[in-house]
């Protein structure tokens, strides 16, 4: 279950180490973060939708590889879900 006070982090999986460092740094502010480190294999779509629905904000880590023609499209879909009113604030 995702906390309704959590901040959803959208990023390219290749940048997971950097995101985990960001999360460790920001935990000092007592924020609850959600990113795909918590997903079990096969549950990606359901967990992502639930996390976005229950988060109060979203941080998007954009790089030249995370969006555009060569990307998987997940970051764009997550932003679209947030933009469609499923999340409180985009950061």
DOPA-945823 format. One record per residue: residue in one letter; x, z, y of N, C-alpha, C in turn. Coordinates in Angstrom, 2 decimals, m for minus. Atoms other than C-alpha are relative to their C-alpha. Layout:
<pt><resn>A</resn><n_xx>X</n_xx><n_zz>Z</n_zz><n_yy>Y</n_yy><ca_xx>X</ca_xx><ca_zz>Z</ca_zz><ca_yy>Y</ca_yy><c_xx>X</c_xx><c_zz>Z</c_zz><c_yy>Y</c_yy></pt>
...
***
This chain:
<pt><resn>X</resn><n_xx>0.84</n_xx><n_zz>0.00</n_zz><n_yy>m1.18</n_yy><ca_xx>0.00</ca_xx><ca_zz>0.00</ca_zz><ca_yy>0.00</ca_yy><c_xx>0.88</c_xx><c_zz>0.00</c_zz><c_yy>1.24</c_yy></pt>
<pt><resn>X</resn><n_xx>m0.76</n_xx><n_zz>0.12</n_zz><n_yy>m1.24</n_yy><ca_xx>1.29</ca_xx><ca_zz>m0.94</ca_zz><ca_yy>3.43</ca_yy><c_xx>m0.63</c_xx><c_zz>0.90</c_zz><c_yy>1.04</c_yy></pt>
<pt><resn>X</resn><n_xx>0.48</n_xx><n_zz>m0.90</n_zz><n_yy>m1.05</n_yy><ca_xx>1.00</ca_xx><ca_zz>1.63</ca_zz><ca_yy>6.20</ca_yy><c_xx>m0.58</c_xx><c_zz>m0.81</c_zz><c_yy>1.15</c_yy></pt>
<pt><resn>X</resn><n_xx>0.59</n_xx><n_zz>0.70</n_zz><n_yy>m1.14</n_yy><ca_xx>m1.27</ca_xx><ca_zz>0.59</ca_zz><ca_yy>9.07</ca_yy><c_xx>0.84</c_xx><c_zz>0.17</c_zz><c_yy>1.25</c_yy></pt>
<pt><resn>X</resn><n_xx>m0.90</n_xx><n_zz>m0.16</n_zz><n_yy>m1.13</n_yy><ca_xx>1.48</ca_xx><ca_zz>1.74</ca_zz><ca_yy>11.41</ca_yy><c_xx>1.30</c_xx><c_zz>m0.75</c_zz><c_yy>m0.20</c_yy></pt>
<pt><resn>X</resn><n_xx>m1.25</n_xx><n_zz>0.66</n_zz><n_yy>0.31</n_yy><ca_xx>4.10</ca_xx><ca_zz>m0.53</ca_zz><ca_yy>9.91</ca_yy><c_xx>0.25</c_xx><c_zz>m1.21</c_zz><c_yy>0.90</c_yy></pt>
<pt><resn>X</resn><n_xx>m0.42</n_xx><n_zz>1.19</n_zz><n_yy>m0.71</n_yy><ca_xx>6.02</ca_xx><ca_zz>m3.36</ca_zz><ca_yy>11.55</ca_yy><c_xx>0.44</c_xx><c_zz>m1.00</c_zz><c_yy>m1.07</c_yy></pt>
<pt><resn>X</resn><n_xx>m0.30</n_xx><n_zz>1.04</n_zz><n_yy>0.97</n_yy><ca_xx>6.14</ca_xx><ca_zz>m6.56</ca_zz><ca_yy>9.49</ca_yy><c_xx>1.21</c_xx><c_zz>m0.79</c_zz><c_yy>0.48</c_yy></pt>
<pt><resn>X</resn><n_xx>m1.18</n_xx><n_zz>0.78</n_zz><n_yy>m0.35</n_yy><ca_xx>9.50</ca_xx><ca_zz>m8.36</ca_zz><ca_yy>9.45</ca_yy><c_xx>m0.02</c_xx><c_zz>m1.31</c_zz><c_yy>m0.79</c_yy></pt>
<pt><resn>X</resn><n_xx>m0.01</n_xx><n_zz>1.33</n_zz><n_yy>0.60</n_yy><ca_xx>9.44</ca_xx><ca_zz>m12.10</ca_zz><ca_yy>8.81</ca_yy><c_xx>1.39</c_xx><c_zz>m0.59</c_zz><c_yy>0.16</c_yy></pt>
<pt><resn>X</resn><n_xx>m1.37</n_xx><n_zz>0.50</n_zz><n_yy>m0.04</n_yy><ca_xx>12.77</ca_xx><ca_zz>m13.67</ca_zz><ca_yy>7.92</ca_yy><c_xx>0.28</c_xx><c_zz>m0.89</c_zz><c_yy>m1.20</c_yy></pt>
<pt><resn>X</resn><n_xx>m0.47</n_xx><n_zz>0.81</n_zz><n_yy>1.11</n_yy><ca_xx>14.59</ca_xx><ca_zz>m16.11</ca_zz><ca_yy>5.68</ca_yy><c_xx>0.76</c_xx><c_zz>0.89</c_zz><c_yy>m0.97</c_yy></pt>
<pt><resn>X</resn><n_xx>m0.60</n_xx><n_zz>m0.88</n_zz><n_yy>1.00</n_yy><ca_xx>15.62</ca_xx><ca_zz>m14.43</ca_zz><ca_yy>2.44</ca_yy><c_xx>1.53</c_xx><c_zz>m0.04</c_zz><c_yy>0.00</c_yy></pt>
<pt><resn>X</resn><n_xx>m1.46</n_xx><n_zz>0.10</n_zz><n_yy>m0.06</n_yy><ca_xx>19.19</ca_xx><ca_zz>m15.68</ca_zz><ca_yy>2.92</ca_yy><c_xx>0.59</c_xx><c_zz>0.99</c_zz><c_yy>1.01</c_yy></pt>
<pt><resn>X</resn><n_xx>m0.46</n_xx><n_zz>m0.95</n_zz><n_yy>m1.01</n_yy><ca_xx>19.40</ca_xx><ca_zz>m13.20</ca_zz><ca_yy>5.82</ca_yy><c_xx>m0.39</c_xx><c_zz>1.45</c_zz><c_yy>m0.33</c_yy></pt>
<pt><resn>X</resn><n_xx>0.47</n_xx><n_zz>m1.32</n_zz><n_yy>0.42</n_yy><ca_xx>18.29</ca_xx><ca_zz>m10.18</ca_zz><ca_yy>3.81</ca_yy><c_xx>0.97</c_xx><c_zz>1.12</c_zz><c_yy>0.36</c_yy></pt>
<pt><resn>X</resn><n_xx>m0.97</n_xx><n_zz>m1.05</n_zz><n_yy>m0.34</n_yy><ca_xx>21.52</ca_xx><ca_zz>m8.22</ca_zz><ca_yy>4.35</ca_yy><c_xx>m0.08</c_xx><c_zz>0.38</c_zz><c_yy>1.47</c_yy></pt>
<pt><resn>X</resn><n_xx>0.12</n_xx><n_zz>m0.28</n_zz><n_yy>m1.43</n_yy><ca_xx>21.20</ca_xx><ca_zz>m8.56</ca_zz><ca_yy>8.12</ca_yy><c_xx>m1.30</c_xx><c_zz>0.74</c_zz><c_yy>0.32</c_yy></pt>
<pt><resn>X</resn><n_xx>1.28</n_xx><n_zz>m0.66</n_zz><n_yy>m0.22</n_yy><ca_xx>17.54</ca_xx><ca_zz>m7.56</ca_zz><ca_yy>8.00</ca_yy><c_xx>0.05</c_xx><c_zz>1.45</c_zz><c_yy>m0.46</c_yy></pt>
<pt><resn>X</resn><n_xx>m0.11</n_xx><n_zz>m1.38</n_zz><n_yy>0.47</n_yy><ca_xx>18.32</ca_xx><ca_zz>m4.48</ca_zz><ca_yy>5.94</ca_yy><c_xx>0.83</c_xx><c_zz>0.84</c_zz><c_yy>0.97</c_yy></pt>
<pt><resn>X</resn><n_xx>m0.76</n_xx><n_zz>m0.70</n_zz><n_yy>m1.03</n_yy><ca_xx>20.93</ca_xx><ca_zz>m3.52</ca_zz><ca_yy>8.55</ca_yy><c_xx>m0.86</c_xx><c_zz>0.29</c_zz><c_yy>1.22</c_yy></pt>
<pt><resn>X</resn><n_xx>0.93</n_xx><n_zz>m0.19</n_zz><n_yy>m1.12</n_yy><ca_xx>18.33</ca_xx><ca_zz>m4.00</ca_zz><ca_yy>11.29</ca_yy><c_xx>m0.98</c_xx><c_zz>1.13</c_zz><c_yy>m0.30</c_yy></pt>
<pt><resn>X</resn><n_xx>0.96</n_xx><n_zz>m1.05</n_zz><n_yy>0.39</n_yy><ca_xx>15.84</ca_xx><ca_zz>m1.82</ca_zz><ca_yy>9.41</ca_yy><c_xx>0.67</c_xx><c_zz>1.37</c_zz><c_yy>0.04</c_yy></pt>
<pt><resn>X</resn><n_xx>m0.71</n_xx><n_zz>m1.29</n_zz><n_yy>m0.03</n_yy><ca_xx>18.41</ca_xx><ca_zz>0.96</ca_zz><ca_yy>8.95</ca_yy><c_xx>0.22</c_xx><c_zz>0.47</c_zz><c_yy>1.44</c_yy></pt>
<pt><resn>X</resn><n_xx>m0.22</n_xx><n_zz>m0.36</n_zz><n_yy>m1.40</n_yy><ca_xx>19.19</ca_xx><ca_zz>0.87</ca_zz><ca_yy>12.68</ca_yy><c_xx>m1.29</c_xx><c_zz>0.43</c_zz><c_yy>0.67</c_yy></pt>
<pt><resn>X</resn><n_xx>1.27</n_xx><n_zz>m0.28</n_zz><n_yy>m0.67</n_yy><ca_xx>15.54</ca_xx><ca_zz>0.89</ca_zz><ca_yy>13.75</ca_yy><c_xx>m0.75</c_xx><c_zz>1.19</c_zz><c_yy>m0.59</c_yy></pt>
<pt><resn>X</resn><n_xx>0.64</n_xx><n_zz>m1.17</n_zz><n_yy>0.61</n_yy><ca_xx>14.51</ca_xx><ca_zz>3.65</ca_zz><ca_yy>11.33</ca_yy><c_xx>0.24</c_xx><c_zz>1.26</c_zz><c_yy>0.83</c_yy></pt>
<pt><resn>X</resn><n_xx>m0.28</n_xx><n_zz>m1.15</n_zz><n_yy>m0.87</n_yy><ca_xx>16.07</ca_xx><ca_zz>6.07</ca_zz><ca_yy>13.83</ca_yy><c_xx>m1.14</c_xx><c_zz>0.23</c_zz><c_yy>0.99</c_yy></pt>
<pt><resn>X</resn><n_xx>1.15</n_xx><n_zz>m0.10</n_zz><n_yy>m0.92</n_yy><ca_xx>12.96</ca_xx><ca_zz>5.37</ca_zz><ca_yy>15.96</ca_yy><c_xx>m1.28</c_xx><c_zz>0.38</c_zz><c_yy>m0.74</c_yy></pt>
<pt><resn>X</resn><n_xx>1.12</n_xx><n_zz>m0.46</n_zz><n_yy>0.83</n_yy><ca_xx>10.70</ca_xx><ca_zz>6.57</ca_zz><ca_yy>13.12</ca_yy><c_xx>m1.09</c_xx><c_zz>m1.05</c_zz><c_yy>m0.16</c_yy></pt>
<pt><resn>X</resn><n_xx>0.96</n_xx><n_zz>1.07</n_zz><n_yy>0.26</n_yy><ca_xx>9.04</ca_xx><ca_zz>3.20</ca_zz><ca_yy>12.66</ca_yy><c_xx>m0.01</c_xx><c_zz>m0.31</c_zz><c_yy>m1.49</c_yy></pt>
<pt><resn>X</resn><n_xx>0.17</n_xx><n_zz>0.37</n_zz><n_yy>1.40</n_yy><ca_xx>7.71</ca_xx><ca_zz>2.16</ca_zz><ca_yy>9.28</ca_yy><c_xx>0.05</c_xx><c_zz>m1.52</c_zz><c_yy>m0.06</c_yy></pt>
<pt><resn>X</resn><n_xx>m0.16</n_xx><n_zz>1.44</n_zz><n_yy>0.09</n_yy><ca_xx>8.89</ca_xx><ca_zz>m1.34</ca_zz><ca_yy>8.39</ca_yy><c_xx>m0.44</c_xx><c_zz>m0.52</c_zz><c_yy>m1.34</c_yy></pt>
<pt><resn>X</resn><n_xx>0.32</n_xx><n_zz>0.68</n_zz><n_yy>1.25</n_yy><ca_xx>7.66</ca_xx><ca_zz>m3.77</ca_zz><ca_yy>5.79</ca_yy><c_xx>0.69</c_xx><c_zz>m1.35</c_zz><c_yy>0.01</c_yy></pt>
<pt><resn>X</resn><n_xx>m0.57</n_xx><n_zz>1.32</n_zz><n_yy>0.24</n_yy><ca_xx>9.66</ca_xx><ca_zz>m6.71</ca_zz><ca_yy>4.51</ca_yy><c_xx>0.05</c_xx><c_zz>m0.20</c_zz><c_yy>m1.50</c_yy></pt>
<pt><resn>X</resn><n_xx>0.21</n_xx><n_zz>0.35</n_zz><n_yy>1.40</n_yy><ca_xx>9.84</ca_xx><ca_zz>m8.43</ca_zz><ca_yy>1.16</ca_yy><c_xx>0.87</c_xx><c_zz>0.73</c_zz><c_yy>m1.01</c_yy></pt>
<pt><resn>X</resn><n_xx>m0.74</n_xx><n_zz>m0.82</n_zz><n_yy>0.96</n_yy><ca_xx>12.22</ca_xx><ca_zz>m5.92</ca_zz><ca_yy>m0.38</ca_yy><c_xx>m0.96</c_xx><c_zz>0.79</c_zz><c_yy>m0.89</c_yy></pt>
<pt><resn>X</resn><n_xx>0.99</n_xx><n_zz>m0.81</n_zz><n_yy>0.73</n_yy><ca_xx>9.03</ca_xx><ca_zz>m4.18</ca_zz><ca_yy>m1.56</ca_yy><c_xx>m0.89</c_xx><c_zz>m0.83</c_zz><c_yy>m0.93</c_yy></pt>
<pt><resn>X</resn><n_xx>0.87</n_xx><n_zz>0.87</n_zz><n_yy>0.78</n_yy><ca_xx>7.50</ca_xx><ca_zz>m7.17</ca_zz><ca_yy>m3.34</ca_yy><c_xx>0.48</c_xx><c_zz>m0.10</c_zz><c_yy>m1.44</c_yy></pt>
<pt><resn>X</resn><n_xx>m0.30</n_xx><n_zz>0.25</n_zz><n_yy>1.41</n_yy><ca_xx>7.32</ca_xx><ca_zz>m7.40</ca_zz><ca_yy>m7.09</ca_yy><c_xx>m0.08</c_xx><c_zz>m1.50</c_zz><c_yy>m0.24</c_yy></pt>
<pt><resn>X</resn><n_xx>0.02</n_xx><n_zz>1.42</n_zz><n_yy>0.34</n_yy><ca_xx>7.94</ca_xx><ca_zz>m10.80</ca_zz><ca_yy>m8.65</ca_yy><c_xx>m1.44</c_xx><c_zz>m0.42</c_zz><c_yy>m0.31</c_yy></pt>
<pt><resn>X</resn><n_xx>1.33</n_xx><n_zz>0.54</n_zz><n_yy>0.25</n_yy><ca_xx>4.75</ca_xx><ca_zz>m12.87</ca_zz><ca_yy>m8.63</ca_yy><c_xx>m1.07</c_xx><c_zz>0.48</c_zz><c_yy>0.95</c_yy></pt>
<pt><resn>X</resn><n_xx>1.00</n_xx><n_zz>m0.56</n_zz><n_yy>m0.90</n_yy><ca_xx>2.96</ca_xx><ca_zz>m10.83</ca_zz><ca_yy>m5.97</ca_yy><c_xx>0.18</c_xx><c_zz>m0.44</c_zz><c_yy>1.45</c_yy></pt>
<pt><resn>X</resn><n_xx>m0.43</n_xx><n_zz>0.30</n_zz><n_yy>m1.36</n_yy><ca_xx>4.41</ca_xx><ca_zz>m12.56</ca_zz><ca_yy>m2.92</ca_yy><c_xx>m1.16</c_xx><c_zz>m0.28</c_zz><c_yy>0.95</c_yy></pt>
<pt><resn>X</resn><n_xx>1.10</n_xx><n_zz>0.37</n_zz><n_yy>m0.91</n_yy><ca_xx>1.25</ca_xx><ca_zz>m14.10</ca_zz><ca_yy>m1.42</ca_yy><c_xx>m0.91</c_xx><c_zz>1.18</c_zz><c_yy>0.30</c_yy></pt>
<pt><resn>X</resn><n_xx>0.92</n_xx><n_zz>m1.13</n_zz><n_yy>m0.19</n_yy><ca_xx>m1.00</ca_xx><ca_zz>m11.07</ca_zz><ca_yy>m1.94</ca_yy><c_xx>0.64</c_xx><c_zz>1.10</c_zz><c_yy>0.84</c_yy></pt>
<pt><resn>X</resn><n_xx>m0.68</n_xx><n_zz>m1.07</n_zz><n_yy>m0.73</n_yy><ca_xx>1.56</ca_xx><ca_zz>m8.54</ca_zz><ca_yy>m0.70</ca_yy><c_xx>0.25</c_xx><c_zz>m0.39</c_zz><c_yy>1.45</c_yy></pt>
<pt><resn>X</resn><n_xx>m0.27</n_xx><n_zz>0.46</n_zz><n_yy>m1.37</n_yy><ca_xx>2.47</ca_xx><ca_zz>m10.63</ca_zz><ca_yy>2.33</ca_yy><c_xx>m1.27</c_xx><c_zz>0.03</c_zz><c_yy>0.84</c_yy></pt>
<pt><resn>X</resn><n_xx>1.27</n_xx><n_zz>m0.01</n_zz><n_yy>m0.73</n_yy><ca_xx>m1.16</ca_xx><ca_zz>m11.09</ca_zz><ca_yy>3.37</ca_yy><c_xx>m0.43</c_xx><c_zz>1.42</c_zz><c_yy>0.31</c_yy></pt>
<pt><resn>X</resn><n_xx>0.38</n_xx><n_zz>m1.39</n_zz><n_yy>m0.22</n_yy><ca_xx>m1.87</ca_xx><ca_zz>m7.38</ca_zz><ca_yy>2.93</ca_yy><c_xx>0.89</c_xx><c_zz>0.65</c_zz><c_yy>1.05</c_yy></pt>
<pt><resn>X</resn><n_xx>m0.94</n_xx><n_zz>m0.59</n_zz><n_yy>m0.96</n_yy><ca_xx>1.25</ca_xx><ca_zz>m6.40</ca_zz><ca_yy>4.85</ca_yy><c_xx>m0.29</c_xx><c_zz>m0.46</c_zz><c_yy>1.41</c_yy></pt>
<pt><resn>X</resn><n_xx>0.31</n_xx><n_zz>0.51</n_zz><n_yy>m1.33</n_yy><ca_xx>0.39</ca_xx><ca_zz>m8.66</ca_zz><ca_yy>7.77</ca_yy><c_xx>m1.32</c_xx><c_zz>0.57</c_zz><c_yy>0.49</c_yy></pt>
<pt><resn>X</resn><n_xx>1.30</n_xx><n_zz>m0.56</n_zz><n_yy>m0.39</n_yy><ca_xx>m3.23</ca_xx><ca_zz>m7.48</ca_zz><ca_yy>7.78</ca_yy><c_xx>0.11</c_xx><c_zz>1.45</c_zz><c_yy>0.46</c_yy></pt>
<pt><resn>X</resn><n_xx>m0.08</n_xx><n_zz>m1.43</n_zz><n_yy>m0.27</n_yy><ca_xx>m2.15</ca_xx><ca_zz>m3.83</ca_zz><ca_yy>7.89</ca_yy><c_xx>1.09</c_xx><c_zz>0.40</c_zz><c_yy>0.98</c_yy></pt>
<pt><resn>X</resn><n_xx>m1.07</n_xx><n_zz>m0.32</n_zz><n_yy>m0.95</n_yy><ca_xx>0.79</ca_xx><ca_zz>m4.06</ca_zz><ca_yy>10.28</ca_yy><c_xx>m0.51</c_xx><c_zz>m0.02</c_zz><c_yy>1.42</c_yy></pt>
<pt><resn>X</resn><n_xx>0.40</n_xx><n_zz>m0.03</n_zz><n_yy>m1.40</n_yy><ca_xx>0.54</ca_xx><ca_zz>m3.27</ca_zz><ca_yy>13.95</ca_yy><c_xx>0.84</c_xx><c_zz>m0.92</c_zz><c_yy>0.86</c_yy></pt>
<pt><resn>X</resn><n_xx>m0.87</n_xx><n_zz>0.91</n_zz><n_yy>m0.74</n_yy><ca_xx>3.37</ca_xx><ca_zz>m5.57</ca_zz><ca_yy>15.00</ca_yy><c_xx>0.82</c_xx><c_zz>m0.81</c_zz><c_yy>m0.98</c_yy></pt>
<pt><resn>X</resn><n_xx>m0.82</n_xx><n_zz>0.87</n_zz><n_yy>0.83</n_yy><ca_xx>5.63</ca_xx><ca_zz>m8.32</ca_zz><ca_yy>13.70</ca_yy><c_xx>1.28</c_xx><c_zz>m0.34</c_zz><c_yy>0.75</c_yy></pt>
<pt><resn>X</resn><n_xx>m1.29</n_xx><n_zz>0.47</n_zz><n_yy>m0.50</n_yy><ca_xx>9.32</ca_xx><ca_zz>m9.02</ca_zz><ca_yy>14.24</ca_yy><c_xx>0.33</c_xx><c_zz>m1.25</c_zz><c_yy>m0.81</c_yy></pt>
<pt><resn>X</resn><n_xx>m0.34</n_xx><n_zz>1.25</n_zz><n_yy>0.67</n_yy><ca_xx>10.30</ca_xx><ca_zz>m12.61</ca_zz><ca_yy>13.45</ca_yy><c_xx>1.48</c_xx><c_zz>m0.29</c_zz><c_yy>0.25</c_yy></pt>
<pt><resn>X</resn><n_xx>m1.41</n_xx><n_zz>0.34</n_zz><n_yy>m0.09</n_yy><ca_xx>13.94</ca_xx><ca_zz>m13.38</ca_zz><ca_yy>12.72</ca_yy><c_xx>0.10</c_xx><c_zz>m1.52</c_zz><c_yy>m0.13</c_yy></pt>
<pt><resn>X</resn><n_xx>m0.07</n_xx><n_zz>1.46</n_zz><n_yy>0.01</n_yy><ca_xx>14.36</ca_xx><ca_zz>m17.04</ca_zz><ca_yy>13.69</ca_yy><c_xx>1.45</c_xx><c_zz>m0.46</c_zz><c_yy>0.02</c_yy></pt>
<pt><resn>X</resn><n_xx>m1.29</n_xx><n_zz>0.66</n_zz><n_yy>0.02</n_yy><ca_xx>17.40</ca_xx><ca_zz>m19.09</ca_zz><ca_yy>12.81</ca_yy><c_xx>m0.26</c_xx><c_zz>m1.49</c_zz><c_yy>m0.16</c_yy></pt>
<pt><resn>X</resn><n_xx>0.20</n_xx><n_zz>1.45</n_zz><n_yy>0.15</n_yy><ca_xx>17.98</ca_xx><ca_zz>m22.83</ca_zz><ca_yy>12.65</ca_yy><c_xx>m0.44</c_xx><c_zz>m0.35</c_zz><c_yy>m1.42</c_yy></pt>
<pt><resn>X</resn><n_xx>0.39</n_xx><n_zz>0.26</n_zz><n_yy>1.38</n_yy><ca_xx>17.47</ca_xx><ca_zz>m22.61</ca_zz><ca_yy>8.87</ca_yy><c_xx>m1.36</c_xx><c_zz>0.57</c_zz><c_yy>m0.39</c_yy></pt>
<pt><resn>X</resn><n_xx>1.23</n_xx><n_zz>m0.69</n_zz><n_yy>0.41</n_yy><ca_xx>14.34</ca_xx><ca_zz>m20.45</ca_zz><ca_yy>8.87</ca_yy><c_xx>m1.27</c_xx><c_zz>m0.75</c_zz><c_yy>0.35</c_yy></pt>
<pt><resn>X</resn><n_xx>1.17</n_xx><n_zz>0.81</n_zz><n_yy>m0.36</n_yy><ca_xx>11.98</ca_xx><ca_zz>m22.97</ca_zz><ca_yy>10.48</ca_yy><c_xx>0.42</c_xx><c_zz>m1.47</c_zz><c_yy>0.08</c_yy></pt>
<pt><resn>X</resn><n_xx>m0.29</n_xx><n_zz>1.43</n_zz><n_yy>m0.12</n_yy><ca_xx>11.73</ca_xx><ca_zz>m26.74</ca_zz><ca_yy>10.61</ca_yy><c_xx>m0.10</c_xx><c_zz>m0.73</c_zz><c_yy>m1.32</c_yy></pt>
<pt><resn>X</resn><n_xx>0.16</n_xx><n_zz>0.91</n_zz><n_yy>1.14</n_yy><ca_xx>12.01</ca_xx><ca_zz>m29.57</ca_zz><ca_yy>8.15</ca_yy><c_xx>0.62</c_xx><c_zz>0.51</c_zz><c_yy>m1.30</c_yy></pt>
<pt><resn>X</resn><n_xx>m0.69</n_xx><n_zz>m0.45</n_zz><n_yy>1.21</n_yy><ca_xx>14.38</ca_xx><ca_zz>m27.84</ca_zz><ca_yy>5.72</ca_yy><c_xx>m0.41</c_xx><c_zz>1.39</c_zz><c_yy>m0.47</c_yy></pt>
<pt><resn>X</resn><n_xx>0.40</n_xx><n_zz>m1.36</n_zz><n_yy>0.36</n_yy><ca_xx>12.61</ca_xx><ca_zz>m24.49</ca_zz><ca_yy>5.55</ca_yy><c_xx>m1.09</c_xx><c_zz>m0.02</c_zz><c_yy>m1.06</c_yy></pt>
<pt><resn>X</resn><n_xx>1.06</n_xx><n_zz>m0.12</n_zz><n_yy>1.01</n_yy><ca_xx>10.20</ca_xx><ca_zz>m23.22</ca_zz><ca_yy>2.91</ca_yy><c_xx>m1.38</c_xx><c_zz>0.03</c_zz><c_yy>0.64</c_yy></pt>
<pt><resn>X</resn><n_xx>1.28</n_xx><n_zz>m0.06</n_zz><n_yy>m0.70</n_yy><ca_xx>7.48</ca_xx><ca_zz>m22.88</ca_zz><ca_yy>5.54</ca_yy><c_xx>m0.62</c_xx><c_zz>1.38</c_zz><c_yy>0.04</c_yy></pt>
<pt><resn>X</resn><n_xx>0.60</n_xx><n_zz>m1.33</n_zz><n_yy>0.05</n_yy><ca_xx>6.89</ca_xx><ca_zz>m19.19</ca_zz><ca_yy>4.86</ca_yy><c_xx>m0.05</c_xx><c_zz>0.68</c_zz><c_yy>1.36</c_yy></pt>
<pt><resn>X</resn><n_xx>m0.01</n_xx><n_zz>m0.67</n_zz><n_yy>m1.30</n_yy><ca_xx>7.90</ca_xx><ca_zz>m17.97</ca_zz><ca_yy>8.30</ca_yy><c_xx>m1.10</c_xx><c_zz>m0.57</c_zz><c_yy>0.88</c_yy></pt>
<pt><resn>X</resn><n_xx>1.08</n_xx><n_zz>0.61</n_zz><n_yy>m0.78</n_yy><ca_xx>5.57</ca_xx><ca_zz>m20.48</ca_zz><ca_yy>9.95</ca_yy><c_xx>m1.37</c_xx><c_zz>0.50</c_zz><c_yy>m0.46</c_yy></pt>
<pt><resn>X</resn><n_xx>1.29</n_xx><n_zz>m0.50</n_zz><n_yy>0.52</n_yy><ca_xx>2.71</ca_xx><ca_zz>m19.37</ca_zz><ca_yy>7.66</ca_yy><c_xx>m0.24</c_xx><c_zz>1.45</c_zz><c_yy>0.41</c_yy></pt>
<pt><resn>X</resn><n_xx>0.15</n_xx><n_zz>m1.41</n_zz><n_yy>m0.40</n_yy><ca_xx>3.37</ca_xx><ca_zz>m15.70</ca_zz><ca_yy>8.40</ca_yy><c_xx>m0.33</c_xx><c_zz>0.10</c_zz><c_yy>1.49</c_yy></pt>
<pt><resn>X</resn><n_xx>0.32</n_xx><n_zz>0.00</n_zz><n_yy>m1.44</n_yy><ca_xx>3.37</ca_xx><ca_zz>m16.41</ca_zz><ca_yy>12.15</ca_yy><c_xx>m1.44</c_xx><c_zz>m0.46</c_zz><c_yy>0.21</c_yy></pt>
<pt><resn>X</resn><n_xx>1.39</n_xx><n_zz>0.48</n_zz><n_yy>m0.13</n_yy><ca_xx>0.12</ca_xx><ca_zz>m18.37</ca_zz><ca_yy>11.78</ca_yy><c_xx>m1.00</c_xx><c_zz>1.09</c_zz><c_yy>m0.36</c_yy></pt>
<pt><resn>X</resn><n_xx>0.91</n_xx><n_zz>m1.09</n_zz><n_yy>0.40</n_yy><ca_xx>m1.50</ca_xx><ca_zz>m15.45</ca_zz><ca_yy>9.94</ca_yy><c_xx>m0.08</c_xx><c_zz>1.04</c_zz><c_yy>1.10</c_yy></pt>
<pt><resn>X</resn><n_xx>m0.03</n_xx><n_zz>m0.99</n_zz><n_yy>m1.08</n_yy><ca_xx>m0.41</ca_xx><ca_zz>m13.08</ca_zz><ca_yy>12.70</ca_yy><c_xx>m0.74</c_xx><c_zz>m0.54</c_zz><c_yy>1.23</c_yy></pt>
<pt><resn>X</resn><n_xx>0.63</n_xx><n_zz>0.62</n_zz><n_yy>m1.16</n_yy><ca_xx>m1.55</ca_xx><ca_zz>m15.49</ca_zz><ca_yy>15.40</ca_yy><c_xx>m1.52</c_xx><c_zz>m0.09</c_zz><c_yy>m0.17</c_yy></pt>
<pt><resn>X</resn><n_xx>1.44</n_xx><n_zz>0.08</n_zz><n_yy>0.27</n_yy><ca_xx>m4.96</ca_xx><ca_zz>m15.76</ca_zz><ca_yy>13.75</ca_yy><c_xx>m0.70</c_xx><c_zz>1.35</c_zz><c_yy>0.10</c_yy></pt>
<pt><resn>X</resn><n_xx>0.62</n_xx><n_zz>m1.30</n_zz><n_yy>m0.25</n_yy><ca_xx>m5.60</ca_xx><ca_zz>m12.15</ca_zz><ca_yy>14.69</ca_yy><c_xx>0.16</c_xx><c_zz>1.00</c_zz><c_yy>m1.12</c_yy></pt>
<pt><resn>X</resn><n_xx>m0.17</n_xx><n_zz>m0.91</n_zz><n_yy>1.13</n_yy><ca_xx>m4.40</ca_xx><ca_zz>m10.51</ca_zz><ca_yy>11.51</ca_yy><c_xx>0.99</c_xx><c_zz>1.10</c_zz><c_yy>0.32</c_yy></pt>
<pt><resn>X</resn><n_xx>m1.00</n_xx><n_zz>m1.00</n_zz><n_yy>m0.36</n_yy><ca_xx>m1.79</ca_xx><ca_zz>m8.46</ca_zz><ca_yy>13.35</ca_yy><c_xx>m0.13</c_xx><c_zz>0.30</c_zz><c_yy>1.48</c_yy></pt>
<pt><resn>X</resn><n_xx>0.17</n_xx><n_zz>m0.42</n_zz><n_yy>m1.39</n_yy><ca_xx>m1.67</ca_xx><ca_zz>m6.55</ca_zz><ca_yy>16.61</ca_yy><c_xx>0.90</c_xx><c_zz>m0.68</c_zz><c_yy>0.99</c_yy></pt>
<pt><resn>X</resn><n_xx>m0.96</n_xx><n_zz>0.49</n_zz><n_yy>m0.99</n_yy><ca_xx>1.49</ca_xx><ca_zz>m7.71</ca_zz><ca_yy>18.38</ca_yy><c_xx>1.11</c_xx><c_zz>m0.78</c_zz><c_yy>m0.65</c_yy></pt>
<pt><resn>X</resn><n_xx>m1.19</n_xx><n_zz>0.73</n_zz><n_yy>0.41</n_yy><ca_xx>4.15</ca_xx><ca_zz>m10.33</ca_zz><ca_yy>17.93</ca_yy><c_xx>1.14</c_xx><c_zz>0.47</c_zz><c_yy>0.86</c_yy></pt>
<pt><resn>X</resn><n_xx>m1.16</n_xx><n_zz>m0.47</n_zz><n_yy>m0.77</n_yy><ca_xx>7.58</ca_xx><ca_zz>m9.08</ca_zz><ca_yy>18.95</ca_yy><c_xx>1.08</c_xx><c_zz>m1.08</c_zz><c_yy>m0.09</c_yy></pt>
***
